[in-house]
Amino acid sequence: MIWDALRSTAVAIDWNPLNWDALTWGSIVALLVVLWLLIALRQSRRQLVGRPELLVSRGEITAYEADIAERETTNSLAYELRLTLSNLNPYPVQVLELSLKTEVLKDPVCLELSQLLAPNSSARLSQDLPEINGVSGKLSLYFYAAATAKKYFRLDAMLNFEPWEARYKISPLDQKISSSKRLASAGQKKQLEQAWRAQETRRKQELSESFDASLTAGAAISDSANPETATGSSEEKSFEFPEEF
């Protein structure tokens, strides 16, 4: 019965566009607009839940002569990191942290950042660094994208030392973006916390031992300062009443 009803309805409809009135044309245009809006909304949602696009378009680490005050405590060279970050997304991105690791460095160098990248824009970052050694390594940039599903991401870029330019060059090629659940500094903070707790435990133990030793020394000094008390007690124990006649 349903098929018969659909067939009768299709036969009753005039499919000749020349015979359509203004109301029919208006309904068709409205339907096409609704379909276009639905497709655009679906594409925008796919873009928002997907992986963000961030690029280190230019980056380098260079050495320069340190100030006189710094030369007294460190070597005569200081290092500076300069980056140009491009946000290729239609939404803002918040930069959180930067870490740098080479094949020589035992622990990565971690820097806290607070740069907010506007949609479809770029920004330059400049940051002082400690002494950097090694020939090659990796730079990781941690950022937050509120418009995406996973929110936290990490961008990895390779860096190589160029002796002819006296700098570390950060390559704009083969950069990878992946989701991240923790910052690079989390491991370092955990190690620092463990070392601090161990130091606090030793300090409290030393204070306790020092306090106990002070109490023992104070008691000994008190006994030596009152010899009559100890003598009187011994004489009292050895005293005997004379016999009655």
C-alpha positions as CSV (number, residue, x, y, z in Angstrom):
1,M,0.0,0.0,0.0
2,I,2.9,2.4,0.8
3,W,4.5,1.8,-2.6
4,D,1.2,2.4,-4.3
5,A,0.7,5.7,-2.4
6,L,4.2,6.8,-3.3
7,R,3.7,6.0,-7.0
8,S,0.4,7.8,-7.1
9,T,2.0,10.8,-5.5
10,A,4.9,10.8,-8.0
11,V,2.4,10.6,-10.9
12,A,0.4,13.5,-9.5
13,I,3.4,15.7,-9.2
14,D,4.2,17.9,-12.3
15,W,7.9,17.3,-13.0
16,N,8.0,19.9,-15.8
17,P,9.9,23.0,-14.4
18,L,8.1,25.1,-17.0
19,N,4.8,24.5,-15.2
20,W,6.1,25.3,-11.7
21,D,4.8,28.4,-9.9
22,A,6.8,30.8,-7.6
23,L,5.8,28.8,-4.5
24,T,7.3,25.6,-5.9
25,W,10.6,27.4,-6.9
26,G,10.8,29.0,-3.5
27,S,10.4,25.7,-1.8
28,I,13.2,24.1,-3.9
29,V,15.6,27.0,-3.3
30,A,14.9,26.9,0.5
31,L,15.6,23.1,0.5
32,L,18.9,23.6,-1.4
33,V,20.0,26.3,1.2
34,V,19.2,24.0,4.1
35,L,21.2,21.2,2.5
36,W,24.2,23.6,1.9
37,L,24.1,24.7,5.5
38,L,24.0,21.1,6.8
39,I,27.0,20.2,4.6
40,A,29.0,23.3,5.7
41,L,28.2,22.6,9.4
42,R,29.4,19.0,9.0
43,Q,32.6,20.0,7.4
44,S,33.3,22.6,10.1
45,R,32.7,20.0,12.8
46,R,35.1,17.6,11.1
47,Q,37.7,20.4,11.0
48,L,37.2,21.2,14.7
49,V,37.5,17.7,16.0
50,G,40.5,16.9,13.8
51,R,44.2,17.5,14.4
52,P,45.3,21.2,14.5
53,E,47.9,22.5,12.1
54,L,50.8,24.4,13.6
55,L,54.1,25.1,11.9
56,V,57.5,26.3,13.0
57,S,58.2,28.2,9.8
58,R,61.5,29.5,10.9
59,G,63.6,28.7,14.0
60,E,67.2,28.8,15.1
61,I,69.5,28.8,18.2
62,T,72.4,31.2,18.1
63,A,75.2,32.0,20.5
64,Y,76.3,35.5,21.5
65,E,78.7,37.2,23.9
66,A,77.3,37.2,27.4
67,D,77.3,40.2,29.7
68,I,80.2,40.9,32.0
69,A,78.1,39.9,35.0
70,E,77.2,36.6,33.4
71,R,80.9,35.9,32.5
72,E,81.8,35.7,36.2
73,T,79.6,32.7,36.8
74,T,79.3,31.1,33.3
75,N,81.3,30.9,30.2
76,S,81.5,33.8,27.8
77,L,78.7,32.6,25.5
78,A,74.9,32.8,25.9
79,Y,72.3,31.2,23.7
80,E,69.1,32.5,22.3
81,L,66.2,30.7,20.7
82,R,64.2,32.5,18.0
83,L,61.0,31.0,16.5
84,T,58.3,32.0,14.1
85,L,55.2,30.0,14.8
86,S,52.4,29.9,12.2
87,N,48.8,29.0,13.3
88,L,47.1,27.6,10.3
89,N,43.8,27.0,12.0
90,P,40.6,29.1,12.0
91,Y,40.7,29.1,15.8
92,P,43.2,30.4,18.4
93,V,46.0,28.2,19.9
94,Q,47.6,28.7,23.3
95,V,51.3,27.8,23.5
96,L,52.2,26.2,26.9
97,E,55.7,24.8,26.9
98,L,58.8,24.2,24.9
99,S,61.4,21.5,25.4
100,L,64.7,20.9,23.7
101,K,66.8,17.7,23.7
102,T,70.0,16.7,22.0
103,E,72.0,13.5,22.0
104,V,74.4,15.0,24.6
105,L,72.0,16.6,27.0
106,K,71.0,14.2,29.8
107,D,67.7,16.0,30.6
108,P,65.7,18.2,28.2
109,V,65.7,21.9,28.6
110,C,62.1,23.0,29.4
111,L,60.7,26.5,29.1
112,E,57.3,27.8,30.1
113,L,55.6,29.9,27.4
114,S,52.4,31.9,27.3
115,Q,52.0,33.0,23.7
116,L,48.4,33.1,22.3
117,L,48.3,32.6,18.5
118,A,45.4,34.2,16.7
119,P,43.6,32.3,14.0
120,N,45.4,32.1,10.7
121,S,48.4,34.2,11.9
122,S,52.0,33.9,13.0
123,A,54.0,35.2,15.9
124,R,57.7,35.4,16.8
125,L,59.1,34.0,20.0
126,S,62.5,34.8,21.6
127,Q,63.8,33.0,24.6
128,D,67.2,32.8,26.4
129,L,68.6,29.2,26.8
130,P,71.3,27.6,28.9
131,E,74.4,26.1,27.3
132,I,73.5,23.8,24.4
133,N,75.8,20.9,23.3
134,G,75.5,18.3,20.7
135,V,75.1,18.1,16.9
136,S,71.4,17.1,16.5
137,G,68.3,16.9,18.6
138,K,64.6,17.5,18.8
139,L,62.4,20.5,19.7
140,S,59.0,19.9,21.1
141,L,56.3,22.5,21.4
142,Y,53.3,21.9,23.6
143,F,50.1,23.8,22.9
144,Y,46.3,23.8,23.7
145,A,43.6,24.0,21.1
146,A,40.2,24.5,22.7
147,A,38.2,23.9,19.5
148,T,39.5,20.4,19.1
149,A,38.4,17.2,20.8
150,K,41.7,16.1,22.4
151,K,42.7,19.7,23.4
152,Y,46.4,19.1,24.2
153,F,49.0,18.5,21.4
154,R,52.8,18.3,20.8
155,L,54.7,19.5,17.8
156,D,58.0,17.8,17.2
157,A,60.7,19.4,14.9
158,M,64.3,18.3,14.3
159,L,67.2,20.6,14.8
160,N,70.8,20.3,13.5
161,F,74.0,22.2,14.2
162,E,75.3,24.2,11.2
163,P,78.9,25.1,12.0
164,W,79.3,27.3,8.9
165,E,76.5,29.5,10.3
166,A,77.4,29.0,14.0
167,R,73.8,28.1,14.8
168,Y,71.3,25.3,15.4
169,K,68.8,25.2,12.6
170,I,65.2,24.0,13.2
171,S,63.9,22.3,10.1
172,P,60.5,23.3,8.8
173,L,60.2,19.9,7.1
174,D,59.0,16.6,8.6
175,Q,57.3,18.3,11.6
176,K,54.9,16.0,13.4
177,I,51.8,16.9,15.5
178,S,50.4,14.4,18.0
179,S,48.2,14.5,21.0
180,S,49.8,14.7,24.4
181,K,48.6,13.9,27.9
182,R,51.5,15.5,29.8
183,L,54.1,18.2,29.5
184,A,57.8,17.5,29.2
185,S,58.5,19.3,32.5
186,A,56.2,16.8,34.4
187,G,59.0,14.2,34.6
188,Q,61.5,16.8,35.9
189,K,59.1,18.1,38.4
190,K,58.5,14.6,39.7
191,Q,62.2,14.0,40.1
192,L,62.6,17.4,41.9
193,E,59.7,16.6,44.2
194,Q,61.2,13.2,45.1
195,A,64.6,14.8,45.8
196,W,62.9,17.5,47.9
197,R,61.0,14.9,50.0
198,A,64.1,12.9,50.6
199,Q,66.0,16.0,51.7
200,E,63.1,17.0,54.0
201,T,63.1,13.5,55.5
202,R,66.8,13.7,56.3
203,R,66.5,17.2,57.7
204,K,63.7,16.2,60.1
205,Q,65.6,13.1,61.1
206,E,68.7,15.3,61.9
207,L,66.6,17.8,63.8
208,S,65.0,15.0,65.9
209,E,68.4,13.4,66.6
210,S,69.8,16.8,67.6
211,F,66.8,17.5,69.9
212,D,67.3,14.1,71.6
213,A,71.0,14.8,72.1
214,S,70.2,18.2,73.6
215,L,67.8,16.6,76.1
216,T,70.3,14.0,77.1
217,A,73.1,16.6,77.5
218,G,70.8,18.8,79.5
219,A,69.9,16.0,81.9
220,A,73.5,15.2,82.4
221,I,74.4,18.8,83.1
222,S,71.5,19.1,85.6
223,D,72.7,16.0,87.5
224,S,76.3,17.2,87.7
225,A,75.2,20.6,88.9
226,N,73.3,19.2,91.9
227,P,75.7,16.7,93.7
228,E,74.1,17.2,97.1
229,T,70.9,15.6,95.9
230,A,72.7,12.5,94.8
231,T,74.8,12.4,98.1
232,G,71.9,13.2,100.3
233,S,69.9,10.4,98.9
234,S,72.8,7.9,99.4
235,E,73.4,9.1,103.0
236,E,69.7,8.8,103.7
237,K,69.7,5.2,102.5
238,S,72.8,4.3,104.7
239,F,71.7,6.1,107.9
240,E,70.8,3.8,110.8
241,F,69.2,4.8,114.1
242,P,71.2,4.1,117.2
243,E,70.3,1.3,119.5
244,E,68.3,2.2,122.6
245,F,69.9,1.6,126.0
